[in-house]
Amino acid sequence: MTDSTIPTVRLGDEGPEVGAQGLGCMGMSFAYGPSDAEESRATLERALELGVTLYDTADAYGAGDNERFLAPFFKAHRDEVTVATKFALSIPPDDPTRRVIRNDPPYIRQAVEDSLKRLDIDVIDLYYMHRRDPAVPIEETVGVMAELVREGKVKHLGLSEVTAAELRAAHAVHPIAALQSEWSLFSRDIERQVVPAAAELGVALVAYSPLGRGFLTGSFASADDLTTGDFRRQHPRFTGGNAAANAALLDRIREVADRRDASLGQIALAWVHHRQRLHGLPVIPIPGTRKPGRVDENTAAARILLTDEDLAVLEPIAAQVAGDRYADMTFTSAGRE
């Protein structure tokens, strides 16, 4: 391993070994405004060079477009990468702007076949339930997912945005390798119950939006700075007075960044990496980016060890954040706990 390559961690007790930082690929073809395909492909290649091996997508990202975009990269590096995708957000044919949560067995079986075809692979390394439909017993959903493992279509199972109780119920049916939830300096609700449950069960925590959807990097100050099609314009934290109040919180991060000769984003990611030592479970942040240079910056954060002084400065931030992380929190673990 070179000085510029990140270390590795294991997803769950029996899951694959992956780079300690993954790559969220959603923005390469969905949600965050226009993207440059060539630059995104260069980003994927640079990430792999730096030891990033966990690549995260979902069937709902651009109605399958993100999976199709990633397919050639996965095919070229199949033995080097861990492919993670998700099901559960169904797109109604009559309204492509909507997402309907589905956890029923027939839907799951169709979803996995569609993802395998779009990704052009024989087996999905890590298959997540993207969101939870409380109307379907989680034991039933995970039971079908377990069948996919036995059939050789999926290697390992993951869940996203589930409560501690839901995680325990699912894990009793089949081992869960990874739980994906939002976790950052701005979003710490999972620390109350979900993280302790994951640590108890030996489940890795994959932290999505560890940079607060880019806000923690200082790249934008409010929704008004974003393009019209950017879905962050719908998030309460980035609008009106909430945005102004939250932008002021970046001063604490900036204080630590200046002292450590690092960027805001690097300190935010270093904080997430520190959760592994604090809570005693594997934590893999998956920051999203479409620029090779940002991958260099992000992965360098895995080597920043925050001091007690740094952590004390950052600790109060989450309690002062204005606005929820989604307009509708019922689809999150926090909304159901």
Secondary structure by P-SEA (a helix, b strand, c coil): ccccbbbbbbccccccccccbbbbccccccccccccaaaaaaaaaaaaaacccccccccccccaaaaaaaaaaaaaccccbbbbbbcccccccccccbbbbbccaaaaaaaaaaaaaaaccccccbbbcccccccccaaaaaaaaaaaaaaccccbbbbccccaaaaaaaaaaccccbbbbbbccccccccccaaaaaaaabbbbbcccccccccccccccccccccccccccccccccaaaaaaaaaaaaaaaaaaaaacccaaaaaaaaaaacccccccbbbbbbbbccaaaaaaaaaaccccccaaaaaaaccccccccccccccccccccccc
